[in-house]
Structures are given as structure tokens and as C-alpha cells.
Amino acid sequence: MKRLLSSLVYLFLVFSCAEEQDFDQFDDLSIEPTVASSIFYFESDEETINAFGTGGFYEEVFTFEAFSDPNIADRVIDGTITYQLENTTSKSLGLLIEFLDQDGNVLDSEPFVVDEEPAPLLERQVAYGESGKSLDILRNTTNIRVSGENLGDATSQSSQNEPRIILRSSAAFRVRLR
């Protein structure tokens, strides 16, 4: 009986249906996570803006090395930079964000003009990649220059508690890992 049962099990295993394993599937795997990060934050109070009078009240250059590694730069598929601008001062203000290469040449810029308070929160999303601006702008950017200009007067005071201008920026990029 044991012999018969063993023979049947053996025949069943020999003639059973089994799918051949495909271990090459790993080669077809595509991994594309989205990586998000803050870029820079700028804030200035109305008193400081008034102290500089009309015209320019702020300029700073930030180092931008997000794409300095070729392994990262070559793997970025697309992405978006989001800017949020909030103004509770009594002045119209202009802000300019410039993307600079290693020689200080302007590769791209994002100008903003915001009305005096009560100005709504301004949010702008800028796409890079197939559906937007060239990724080469970011790949070649080594510095970002942010400058602010008072388009109003130098004496008015907002009725808001602690009036200020705030600029936030963040980025989210899809990266091909495999």
C-alpha cells in the first residue's frame, strides 16, 4: 500500500502543472519615489522694510546643491517647486527669485508682485520636466538669489499685529532609482 501511494505521489508530481519561474522580472522593475524638501524661507518685518525706504530692502544668495551630484541630477524625471507668499504689511512689494549658474549667470527667474494687506496668500507652482520648464535649469543651478523691493512708501504702518512679508518655498521631485 505504501509503495502504491508513493508511486501515485511520484507520478502526480512528475505530471503536475507548474509554471516556470521568471527570475528576470527584477530587470523590468521601475522605482520612482517622490522626494520633497524645503528650499528656502524668507521673512522681513515692516519696520525693516521702512528703514530701507523705497526700492530694494533685501538681497541674499543661497547655495543650491540639490542637483550637484550627477547620480541624482541624471535620475530626476520631473518635479514642482511651490512658492507661498504672504504679505501683511501696508506696502506693495516685489520679490524676485533668480536661479544662477556657477558663473553667476541667470538661468531662470520667478518674479512676484504682491499687494498691500489685506492681500490673500499667493501660491505658485512651477513645473519642471516634460510638462514644464527644462530640468537643465535646476541641474545647472548652484545658487539662488532672492531680492525684495518696496513698491510702496517708507512711512505707512499696517494695522496688523506684527506685519511682515513671508516667502516659503518647497520642492517635490520624482527620481528614478531603478
The 8 nearest C-alpha neighbors of each residue, nearest first, counted from 0:
[[1, 3, 2, 4, 5, 6, 7, 8],
 [2, 0, 4, 3, 5, 6, 7, 8],
 [1, 3, 5, 0, 4, 6, 7, 8],
 [4, 2, 6, 0, 1, 5, 7, 8],
 [3, 5, 1, 7, 6, 2, 0, 8],
 [6, 4, 2, 8, 3, 7, 1, 9],
 [5, 7, 9, 3, 4, 8, 2, 10],
 [6, 8, 10, 4, 9, 5, 11, 3],
 [7, 9, 11, 5, 6, 10, 12, 4],
 [8, 10, 6, 12, 7, 11, 5, 13],
 [11, 9, 13, 7, 12, 8, 14, 6],
 [10, 12, 8, 14, 9, 13, 15, 7],
 [13, 11, 9, 15, 10, 14, 8, 16],
 [12, 14, 10, 11, 15, 9, 8, 16],
 [13, 15, 11, 12, 10, 16, 9, 17],
 [16, 14, 12, 11, 13, 17, 10, 9],
 [17, 15, 14, 18, 12, 13, 11, 19],
 [18, 16, 15, 19, 20, 14, 12, 13],
 [19, 17, 20, 16, 21, 15, 22, 14],
 [18, 20, 17, 21, 22, 16, 23, 15],
 [19, 21, 22, 18, 17, 23, 24, 25],
 [22, 20, 23, 24, 19, 18, 25, 26],
 [21, 23, 24, 20, 25, 26, 19, 27],
 [24, 22, 25, 21, 26, 27, 20, 28],
 [25, 23, 26, 27, 22, 21, 28, 20],
 [24, 26, 28, 23, 27, 22, 29, 21],
 [25, 27, 24, 28, 23, 29, 22, 177],
 [28, 26, 24, 25, 29, 23, 177, 30],
 [29, 27, 25, 26, 30, 24, 177, 23],
 [28, 30, 177, 27, 31, 175, 176, 26],
 [29, 31, 177, 176, 175, 32, 28, 174],
 [32, 30, 175, 174, 176, 173, 29, 33],
 [33, 31, 173, 174, 30, 34, 175, 176],
 [34, 32, 173, 172, 174, 171, 35, 31],
 [33, 35, 172, 171, 173, 32, 36, 174],
 [36, 34, 171, 170, 172, 33, 37, 169],
 [37, 35, 170, 169, 38, 171, 34, 168],
 [36, 38, 169, 168, 39, 170, 35, 167],
 [39, 37, 169, 168, 36, 170, 40, 167],
 [40, 38, 168, 37, 167, 41, 169, 61],
 [39, 41, 167, 166, 168, 42, 38, 165],
 [40, 42, 166, 165, 167, 39, 43, 164],
 [41, 43, 165, 164, 166, 40, 44, 163],
 [44, 42, 164, 163, 47, 45, 165, 41],
 [43, 45, 163, 46, 47, 162, 164, 48],
 [44, 46, 48, 163, 47, 162, 88, 49],
 [47, 45, 49, 48, 44, 50, 156, 43],
 [48, 46, 50, 45, 49, 44, 51, 43],
 [47, 49, 45, 50, 46, 51, 56, 44],
 [50, 48, 153, 52, 46, 51, 47, 45],
 [49, 51, 47, 48, 52, 46, 153, 56],
 [52, 50, 49, 56, 48, 53, 47, 55],
 [53, 51, 153, 49, 50, 54, 48, 152],
 [52, 54, 149, 153, 152, 150, 151, 51],
 [55, 53, 149, 148, 150, 56, 52, 51],
 [54, 56, 148, 147, 57, 149, 53, 51],
 [55, 57, 51, 148, 147, 48, 54, 149],
 [56, 58, 147, 146, 55, 59, 148, 145],
 [59, 57, 146, 145, 147, 60, 144, 56],
 [58, 60, 145, 144, 61, 146, 57, 143],
 [59, 61, 144, 143, 142, 145, 62, 58],
 [62, 60, 143, 142, 144, 63, 59, 145],
 [61, 63, 142, 141, 64, 143, 60, 144],
 [64, 62, 142, 141, 65, 61, 143, 140],
 [63, 65, 67, 66, 141, 62, 140, 142],
 [64, 66, 67, 63, 68, 72, 71, 138],
 [65, 67, 72, 138, 68, 64, 71, 137],
 [68, 66, 64, 65, 69, 72, 138, 141],
 [67, 69, 70, 71, 66, 72, 65, 64],
 [70, 68, 72, 71, 73, 67, 66, 74],
 [71, 69, 68, 73, 72, 74, 66, 67],
 [70, 72, 74, 69, 68, 73, 66, 75],
 [71, 73, 69, 66, 74, 75, 70, 138],
 [72, 74, 71, 70, 69, 75, 76, 138],
 [73, 75, 175, 71, 174, 72, 76, 70],
 [76, 74, 174, 72, 73, 77, 173, 175],
 [77, 75, 173, 174, 74, 128, 175, 78],
 [78, 76, 128, 127, 173, 172, 75, 129],
 [77, 79, 172, 127, 171, 126, 173, 128],
 [78, 80, 126, 125, 171, 170, 127, 81],
 [79, 81, 170, 125, 124, 169, 126, 171],
 [80, 82, 124, 169, 168, 123, 170, 79],
 [81, 83, 168, 123, 122, 167, 124, 84],
 [84, 82, 122, 167, 121, 166, 168, 123],
 [83, 85, 166, 121, 165, 120, 122, 82],
 [84, 86, 120, 165, 164, 121, 166, 83],
 [87, 85, 164, 88, 163, 116, 118, 165],
 [86, 88, 116, 162, 163, 164, 117, 159],
 [89, 87, 162, 157, 163, 90, 86, 116],
 [88, 90, 157, 115, 116, 156, 155, 87],
 [91, 89, 115, 151, 88, 92, 150, 152],
 [90, 92, 114, 115, 150, 151, 113, 149],
 [93, 91, 149, 150, 113, 148, 112, 90],
 [92, 94, 112, 148, 111, 147, 113, 149],
 [95, 93, 147, 111, 146, 110, 148, 112],
 [94, 96, 110, 146, 145, 109, 111, 97],
 [95, 97, 145, 109, 108, 144, 110, 146],
 [98, 96, 108, 144, 143, 107, 99, 105],
 [97, 99, 143, 107, 106, 105, 140, 108],
 [100, 98, 105, 142, 103, 140, 104, 106],
 [101, 99, 140, 141, 103, 102, 104, 139],
 [100, 102, 103, 141, 99, 140, 142, 104],
 [103, 101, 100, 104, 99, 141, 105, 142],
 [104, 102, 99, 100, 101, 105, 142, 141],
 [105, 103, 99, 100, 102, 106, 101, 98],
 [104, 106, 99, 107, 98, 97, 103, 100],
 [107, 105, 98, 99, 136, 104, 100, 108],
 [108, 106, 98, 105, 97, 136, 109, 99],
 [109, 107, 97, 96, 98, 110, 95, 106],
 [108, 110, 96, 95, 97, 111, 107, 94],
 [109, 111, 95, 94, 96, 108, 112, 93],
 [112, 110, 94, 93, 95, 113, 109, 92],
 [113, 111, 93, 92, 94, 114, 110, 91],
 [112, 114, 92, 91, 93, 111, 115, 86],
 [115, 113, 91, 118, 116, 92, 112, 90],
 [114, 116, 90, 91, 89, 118, 88, 117],
 [117, 115, 118, 87, 88, 89, 86, 114],
 [116, 118, 115, 119, 87, 86, 114, 88],
 [117, 119, 116, 114, 115, 86, 120, 87],
 [120, 118, 121, 117, 85, 86, 116, 114],
 [119, 121, 85, 84, 122, 118, 83, 86],
 [120, 122, 84, 83, 119, 85, 123, 113],
 [123, 121, 83, 82, 84, 120, 124, 81],
 [124, 122, 82, 81, 125, 83, 121, 80],
 [123, 125, 81, 80, 79, 82, 126, 122],
 [124, 126, 80, 79, 81, 123, 127, 131],
 [127, 125, 79, 131, 78, 132, 124, 130],
 [128, 126, 131, 132, 78, 77, 134, 133],
 [127, 129, 77, 134, 131, 133, 130, 132],
 [130, 128, 131, 127, 77, 133, 132, 76],
 [129, 131, 128, 126, 127, 132, 77, 133],
 [132, 130, 127, 126, 128, 129, 133, 125],
 [131, 133, 127, 128, 126, 134, 130, 129],
 [132, 134, 135, 128, 127, 136, 131, 129],
 [133, 135, 136, 128, 137, 127, 138, 132],
 [136, 134, 138, 133, 137, 139, 140, 132],
 [137, 135, 134, 139, 138, 133, 106, 140],
 [136, 138, 140, 139, 135, 134, 66, 98],
 [137, 139, 135, 66, 136, 140, 72, 134],
 [140, 138, 137, 136, 100, 135, 141, 66],
 [141, 139, 100, 137, 99, 138, 142, 98],
 [140, 142, 63, 100, 101, 64, 62, 99],
 [143, 141, 62, 63, 99, 61, 140, 98],
 [142, 144, 98, 61, 60, 97, 99, 63],
 [143, 145, 60, 97, 59, 96, 61, 142],
 [146, 144, 96, 59, 58, 95, 60, 97],
 [147, 145, 58, 57, 95, 94, 59, 144],
 [146, 148, 94, 57, 56, 55, 93, 58],
 [149, 147, 55, 54, 93, 56, 92, 150],
 [148, 150, 92, 54, 53, 151, 55, 93],
 [151, 149, 92, 91, 148, 53, 54, 93],
 [152, 150, 90, 91, 149, 53, 153, 92],
 [153, 151, 154, 53, 155, 90, 150, 52],
 [152, 154, 49, 52, 53, 155, 151, 50],
 [153, 155, 152, 49, 156, 52, 50, 151],
 [156, 154, 89, 153, 152, 157, 90, 49],
 [157, 155, 89, 158, 154, 88, 45, 46],
 [156, 158, 89, 88, 159, 162, 155, 87],
 [157, 159, 156, 160, 162, 89, 88, 161],
 [160, 158, 157, 162, 161, 87, 88, 116],
 [159, 161, 162, 158, 157, 87, 163, 88],
 [162, 160, 159, 163, 44, 45, 87, 157],
 [163, 161, 88, 87, 159, 45, 160, 44],
 [164, 162, 44, 45, 87, 88, 43, 86],
 [163, 165, 86, 43, 42, 85, 87, 44],
 [166, 164, 42, 85, 41, 84, 163, 86],
 [165, 167, 84, 41, 83, 40, 42, 85],
 [168, 166, 40, 83, 82, 39, 41, 165],
 [167, 169, 82, 38, 81, 39, 37, 83],
 [170, 168, 37, 38, 81, 36, 80, 82],
 [169, 171, 80, 36, 35, 79, 81, 37],
 [170, 172, 35, 34, 78, 79, 33, 36],
 [173, 171, 78, 34, 33, 77, 174, 79],
 [174, 172, 33, 76, 77, 32, 75, 31],
 [173, 175, 75, 31, 74, 76, 32, 176],
 [176, 174, 31, 74, 177, 30, 75, 76],
 [177, 175, 30, 31, 174, 74, 29, 32],
 [176, 30, 29, 175, 28, 31, 26, 74]]
